[in-house]
Amino acid sequence: MLPLDCRPTIPGRLHETSSPRARGCSGRVARVRRARRRPRRHRLERRQGRARRAGAALRACKRQQVTNAIVADLVKQGKIAAGSETPIARSGVGLMVRKGAAKPDLSSPEALKRAVLSAKSLTWAKEGASGISFLNALEKLGIADDAKRKADLAGDGATAAQKVASGQVDLGALLINEIMAQPGVEVAGPLPAELQTYTAFTSGVAAASKNAAAAKALVDHLRSPDARAAFKAKGQEPG
């Protein structure tokens, strides 16, 4: 129980007093109030975490990068019907050069190592799947630190491609299908098979779909011979 001169006269307010005793207990009251607010803050943090995950999924969908991990998360959330997940295509990581520039040999891990070490400057998307995969490959080759010292990292794949297209950077890493979609750059080659990783693109039927049959028909079309040929022409391997 609070001392008499610390008791609130109206909810949420203390007596205005110069009593040392009152001033001393005000800190305890504040601590109690902060403690009572903590569960509310935890609920807010959980909501913010869910919002961040949903936002990441939405941004990926807007970039047309619906990967296995995103679909699995949406199934877990109950937004995609379980069992409707279908692999569509996958894309490997490649290196890009400015259009018309000489293309380095990338046919083996040693050739990739030489190409990276001889390049004056490098770029990749620091938070993208291609950038993470490329950095993992460099670590396996033991040259990650050398590459980082001359890297001009980009926030996304399009910016990385712009740096290469402008001549600002010699060599860049990006998903092959994304390189082919960017102006002013061209594919130098894929990473060697021993170091390659793939980003897989997957479809799924919405759990709340009012026409699941039509959605399934679209997925079937995306796996047809014509669609597979189109994916291949755009730098993706059909799923």
VOPAGU-2260 file (C-alpha; in pm, 1 decimal, decimal comma):
REM VOPAGU-2260
SITE   aa  ch    i         X         Y         Z
SITE  MET   A    0       0,0       0,0       0,0
SITE  LEU   A    1     128,2     349,1     -90,9
SITE  PRO   A    2     205,2     604,7     180,9
SITE  LEU   A    3     -81,6     847,0     231,5
SITE  ASP   A    4      82,8    1138,2      52,8
SITE  CYS   A    5     158,8     915,7    -249,4
SITE  ARG   A    6    -197,8     800,5    -307,1
SITE  PRO   A    7    -359,9     938,1    -621,7
SITE  THR   A    8    -644,9    1179,5    -572,3
SITE  ILE   A    9    -775,3    1097,3    -920,6
SITE  PRO   A   10    -680,7     798,9   -1139,5
SITE  GLY   A   11    -333,3     827,9   -1287,3
SITE  ARG   A   12    -223,6    1140,9   -1094,6
SITE  LEU   A   13     -37,5    1198,8    -766,8
SITE  HIS   A   14     -76,0    1473,2    -508,6
SITE  GLU   A   15     133,8    1775,5    -594,8
SITE  THR   A   16     361,4    1790,4    -295,6
SITE  SER   A   17     717,5    1869,3    -215,8
SITE  SER   A   18     733,9    1591,4      40,6
SITE  PRO   A   19    1055,9    1389,3       0,7
SITE  ARG   A   20     851,9    1085,4      85,8
SITE  ALA   A   21     619,4    1155,1    -208,0
SITE  ARG   A   22     905,5    1222,8    -444,6
SITE  GLY   A   23    1072,0     899,7    -338,7
SITE  CYS   A   24     769,1     683,0    -399,4
SITE  SER   A   25     685,6     836,7    -737,9
SITE  GLY   A   26     966,1     634,2    -896,8
SITE  ARG   A   27     814,7     314,5    -757,2
SITE  VAL   A   28     477,3     407,7    -901,4
SITE  ALA   A   29     638,3     470,4   -1243,0
SITE  ARG   A   30     814,2     134,1   -1228,9
SITE  VAL   A   31     486,1     -41,7   -1150,9
SITE  ARG   A   32     317,3     135,5   -1440,6
SITE  ARG   A   33     601,3      39,9   -1676,9
SITE  ALA   A   34     578,8    -322,0   -1562,8
SITE  ARG   A   35     207,0    -321,7   -1635,0
SITE  ARG   A   36     274,1    -193,9   -1985,8
SITE  ARG   A   37     523,6    -468,0   -2076,7
SITE  PRO   A   38     271,5    -736,1   -2182,3
SITE  ARG   A   39     110,7    -481,6   -2415,3
SITE  ARG   A   40     451,6    -406,6   -2567,6
SITE  HIS   A   41     516,8    -778,7   -2619,2
SITE  ARG   A   42     184,3    -813,0   -2800,2
SITE  LEU   A   43     278,9    -517,6   -3018,8
SITE  GLU   A   44     616,9    -675,0   -3099,6
SITE  ARG   A   45     446,5    -999,4   -3199,8
SITE  ARG   A   46     206,4    -810,9   -3425,1
SITE  GLN   A   47     496,6    -619,2   -3578,5
SITE  GLY   A   48     681,3    -947,4   -3640,8
SITE  ARG   A   49     380,4   -1092,9   -3821,2
SITE  ALA   A   50     344,9    -773,2   -4022,9
SITE  ARG   A   51     713,0    -786,6   -4125,0
SITE  ARG   A   52     679,1   -1147,2   -4242,6
SITE  ALA   A   53     362,9   -1066,3   -4435,5
SITE  GLY   A   54     531,9    -761,2   -4587,7
SITE  ALA   A   55     831,0    -967,9   -4698,1
SITE  ALA   A   56     598,1   -1218,1   -4863,8
SITE  LEU   A   57     406,9    -938,8   -5037,7
SITE  ARG   A   58     725,9    -771,8   -5163,2
SITE  ALA   A   59     851,4   -1104,0   -5296,2
SITE  CYS   A   60     520,0   -1166,2   -5470,4
SITE  LYS   A   61     533,8    -820,8   -5626,7
SITE  ARG   A   62     880,2    -908,7   -5760,0
SITE  GLN   A   63     728,4   -1237,2   -5886,1
SITE  GLN   A   64     964,2   -1429,7   -5661,6
SITE  VAL   A   65     730,7   -1677,9   -5495,7
SITE  THR   A   66     987,1   -1920,5   -5357,9
SITE  ASN   A   67     948,5   -2253,4   -5178,5
SITE  ALA   A   68    1009,4   -2090,2   -4840,7
SITE  ILE   A   69     745,8   -1821,2   -4898,2
SITE  VAL   A   70     483,7   -2071,8   -5011,3
SITE  ALA   A   71     560,4   -2296,6   -4713,0
SITE  ASP   A   72     513,0   -1998,9   -4481,0
SITE  LEU   A   73     182,8   -1907,5   -4649,1
SITE  VAL   A   74      64,3   -2268,6   -4610,4
SITE  LYS   A   75     152,9   -2249,9   -4241,8
SITE  GLN   A   76     -50,1   -1929,4   -4212,6
SITE  GLY   A   77    -347,5   -2099,7   -4376,0
SITE  LYS   A   78    -342,6   -1869,7   -4679,0
SITE  ILE   A   79    -246,8   -2140,6   -4931,7
SITE  ALA   A   80    -416,0   -2480,1   -4941,6
SITE  ALA   A   81    -188,7   -2753,7   -4810,2
SITE  GLY   A   82     -94,4   -3000,2   -5082,9
SITE  SER   A   83    -144,3   -2748,9   -5365,1
SITE  GLU   A   84     223,1   -2645,5   -5373,5
SITE  THR   A   85     369,3   -2707,6   -5718,8
SITE  PRO   A   86     726,4   -2634,6   -5836,5
SITE  ILE   A   87     725,3   -2417,8   -6148,6
SITE  ALA   A   88    1084,9   -2321,3   -6225,9
SITE  ARG   A   89    1421,1   -2245,9   -6070,7
SITE  SER   A   90    1700,9   -2002,5   -6144,0
SITE  GLY   A   91    2070,2   -2028,9   -6073,6
SITE  VAL   A   92    2320,0   -1754,5   -5996,6
SITE  GLY   A   93    2530,1   -1610,5   -6276,0
SITE  LEU   A   94    2781,7   -1333,8   -6330,0
SITE  MET   A   95    2705,1   -1034,5   -6549,8
SITE  VAL   A   96    2921,1    -796,1   -6747,3
SITE  ARG   A   97    2848,4    -475,7   -6932,7
SITE  LYS   A   98    2690,9    -543,4   -7270,3
SITE  GLY   A   99    2965,9    -603,9   -7526,6
SITE  ALA   A  100    3240,2    -648,3   -7265,2
SITE  ALA   A  101    3471,5    -950,3   -7262,7
SITE  LYS   A  102    3329,2   -1244,4   -7067,8
SITE  PRO   A  103    3553,6   -1422,4   -6816,9
SITE  ASP   A  104    3590,6   -1798,8   -6806,3
SITE  LEU   A  105    3360,7   -1940,6   -6536,4
SITE  SER   A  106    3375,1   -2306,3   -6634,1
SITE  SER   A  107    3530,4   -2431,2   -6309,3
SITE  PRO   A  108    3576,6   -2319,6   -5947,7
SITE  GLU   A  109    3936,6   -2223,1   -6024,0
SITE  ALA   A  110    3827,2   -2022,0   -6327,2
SITE  LEU   A  111    3568,0   -1838,2   -6115,5
SITE  LYS   A  112    3833,6   -1767,3   -5855,7
SITE  ARG   A  113    4062,7   -1614,9   -6117,9
SITE  ALA   A  114    3778,1   -1406,3   -6262,0
SITE  VAL   A  115    3684,2   -1263,3   -5922,9
SITE  LEU   A  116    4042,5   -1189,2   -5819,4
SITE  SER   A  117    4126,0   -1023,2   -6152,6
SITE  ALA   A  118    3816,0    -800,4   -6155,1
SITE  LYS   A  119    3883,1    -443,1   -6040,5
SITE  SER   A  120    3540,5    -413,8   -5881,0
SITE  LEU   A  121    3242,2    -633,5   -5797,3
SITE  THR   A  122    2880,3    -594,4   -5699,1
SITE  TRP   A  123    2590,9    -804,6   -5577,2
SITE  ALA   A  124    2264,5    -744,7   -5391,7
SITE  LYS   A  125    2360,3    -755,3   -5025,9
SITE  GLU   A  126    2021,9    -889,1   -4909,0
SITE  GLY   A  127    1910,6   -1086,9   -5213,1
SITE  ALA   A  128    1919,4   -1464,0   -5255,5
SITE  SER   A  129    2171,6   -1431,4   -5538,3
SITE  GLY   A  130    2407,1   -1219,7   -5328,1
SITE  ILE   A  131    2395,3   -1462,4   -5036,8
SITE  SER   A  132    2459,9   -1758,1   -5268,6
SITE  PHE   A  133    2747,3   -1579,0   -5442,5
SITE  LEU   A  134    2908,7   -1489,0   -5111,4
SITE  ASN   A  135    2878,9   -1851,3   -4997,3
SITE  ALA   A  136    3057,3   -1958,8   -5316,4
SITE  LEU   A  137    3335,9   -1708,0   -5252,1
SITE  GLU   A  138    3374,9   -1836,6   -4897,6
SITE  LYS   A  139    3414,4   -2191,2   -5029,0
SITE  LEU   A  140    3686,7   -2063,3   -5262,1
SITE  GLY   A  141    3855,1   -1881,4   -4973,8
SITE  ILE   A  142    3835,9   -1539,6   -5141,2
SITE  ALA   A  143    3534,2   -1380,8   -4970,2
SITE  ASP   A  144    3745,0   -1119,5   -4788,7
SITE  ASP   A  145    3930,3   -1026,9   -5108,8
SITE  ALA   A  146    3599,4    -980,8   -5289,9
SITE  LYS   A  147    3446,7    -771,9   -5010,6
SITE  ARG   A  148    3738,0    -528,3   -5018,6
SITE  LYS   A  149    3659,4    -427,5   -5376,1
SITE  ALA   A  150    3282,5    -472,9   -5364,3
SITE  ASP   A  151    3034,6    -193,7   -5427,7
SITE  LEU   A  152    2726,2    -359,9   -5281,7
SITE  ALA   A  153    2376,6    -280,8   -5404,3
SITE  GLY   A  154    2045,3    -272,8   -5224,0
SITE  ASP   A  155    1876,9    -486,8   -5489,4
SITE  GLY   A  156    1944,8    -671,3   -5813,2
SITE  ALA   A  157    1832,8    -389,6   -6042,1
SITE  THR   A  158    2076,9    -147,9   -5878,5
SITE  ALA   A  159    2357,8    -403,3   -5907,1
SITE  ALA   A  160    2283,8    -437,5   -6278,9
SITE  GLN   A  161    2284,1     -58,9   -6322,6
SITE  LYS   A  162    2629,8     -37,6   -6164,8
SITE  VAL   A  163    2760,8    -290,5   -6417,0
SITE  ALA   A  164    2576,3    -136,5   -6714,4
SITE  SER   A  165    2720,0     208,2   -6638,9
SITE  GLY   A  166    3076,3      75,0   -6621,4
SITE  GLN   A  167    3100,2     167,4   -6254,5
SITE  VAL   A  168    3164,7    -199,1   -6170,5
SITE  ASP   A  169    3335,7    -471,5   -6375,6
SITE  LEU   A  170    3152,1    -781,6   -6262,7
SITE  GLY   A  171    2824,0    -849,2   -6083,5
SITE  ALA   A  172    2636,5   -1150,3   -5948,0
SITE  LEU   A  173    2262,1   -1196,7   -5990,2
SITE  LEU   A  174    2004,7   -1463,7   -6071,2
SITE  ILE   A  175    2042,2   -1547,7   -6438,2
SITE  ASN   A  176    1679,5   -1470,4   -6524,4
SITE  GLU   A  177    1715,7   -1127,7   -6360,6
SITE  ILE   A  178    2034,3   -1050,6   -6555,1
SITE  MET   A  179    1850,8   -1126,8   -6879,4
SITE  ALA   A  180    1573,5    -884,5   -6782,6
SITE  GLN   A  181    1806,1    -589,3   -6712,8
SITE  PRO   A  182    1918,5    -341,5   -6982,3
SITE  GLY   A  183    2285,0    -282,3   -7058,5
SITE  VAL   A  184    2417,1    -609,1   -6915,4
SITE  GLU   A  185    2450,9    -967,9   -7032,1
SITE  VAL   A  186    2516,8   -1304,3   -6875,7
SITE  ALA   A  187    2885,8   -1390,9   -6855,1
SITE  GLY   A  188    2796,5   -1741,3   -6742,2
SITE  PRO   A  189    2650,2   -1940,0   -6454,4
SITE  LEU   A  190    2844,8   -2029,1   -6143,6
SITE  PRO   A  191    3021,4   -2365,8   -6178,4
SITE  ALA   A  192    2798,3   -2661,7   -6092,8
SITE  GLU   A  193    3003,5   -2737,8   -5780,8
SITE  LEU   A  194    2921,3   -2392,2   -5639,0
SITE  GLN   A  195    2576,6   -2333,4   -5786,2
SITE  THR   A  196    2263,5   -2287,6   -5577,1
SITE  TYR   A  197    1912,6   -2236,5   -5707,2
SITE  THR   A  198    1618,2   -2021,0   -5616,0
SITE  ALA   A  199    1304,7   -2226,6   -5678,8
SITE  PHE   A  200     973,2   -2068,0   -5775,2
SITE  THR   A  201     659,8   -2240,8   -5655,0
SITE  SER   A  202     286,5   -2194,2   -5704,4
SITE  GLY   A  203       2,2   -2261,6   -5463,6
SITE  VAL   A  204    -376,0   -2231,5   -5467,7
SITE  ALA   A  205    -524,9   -1983,7   -5221,7
SITE  ALA   A  206    -707,3   -2155,4   -4937,0
SITE  ALA   A  207    -997,9   -1912,6   -4977,9
SITE  SER   A  208   -1011,0   -1947,8   -5356,4
SITE  LYS   A  209   -1364,0   -1944,1   -5499,7
SITE  ASN   A  210   -1244,7   -2114,1   -5817,7
SITE  ALA   A  211    -975,4   -2362,1   -5723,3
SITE  ALA   A  212   -1030,4   -2557,2   -6045,1
SITE  ALA   A  213    -932,3   -2257,0   -6258,8
SITE  ALA   A  214    -627,9   -2195,8   -6040,1
SITE  LYS   A  215    -524,9   -2558,8   -6082,1
SITE  ALA   A  216    -569,2   -2526,0   -6459,9
SITE  LEU   A  217    -335,0   -2225,8   -6461,7
SITE  VAL   A  218     -73,7   -2419,1   -6264,2
SITE  ASP   A  219    -103,3   -2709,0   -6509,8
SITE  HIS   A  220     -50,1   -2466,3   -6798,7
SITE  LEU   A  221     263,5   -2327,2   -6632,2
SITE  ARG   A  222     402,8   -2680,9   -6640,6
SITE  SER   A  223     309,1   -2742,5   -7004,9
SITE  PRO   A  224     574,2   -2782,4   -7280,3
SITE  ASP   A  225     504,7   -2432,7   -7417,2
SITE  ALA   A  226     543,1   -2271,2   -7075,8
SITE  ARG   A  227     857,2   -2470,1   -7001,8
SITE  ALA   A  228    1010,5   -2345,4   -7327,9
SITE  ALA   A  229     923,0   -1986,7   -7232,6
SITE  PHE   A  230    1082,8   -2024,5   -6889,2
SITE  LYS   A  231    1397,5   -2165,3   -7046,4
SITE  ALA   A  232    1417,3   -1875,6   -7293,1
SITE  LYS   A  233    1410,8   -1634,1   -6999,1
SITE  GLY   A  234    1696,8   -1799,1   -6812,1
SITE  GLN   A  235    1503,5   -2030,9   -6583,9
SITE  GLU   A  236    1505,6   -2407,3   -6559,4
SITE  PRO   A  237    1153,2   -2555,5   -6563,5
SITE  GLY   A  238    1052,0   -2721,0   -6237,0
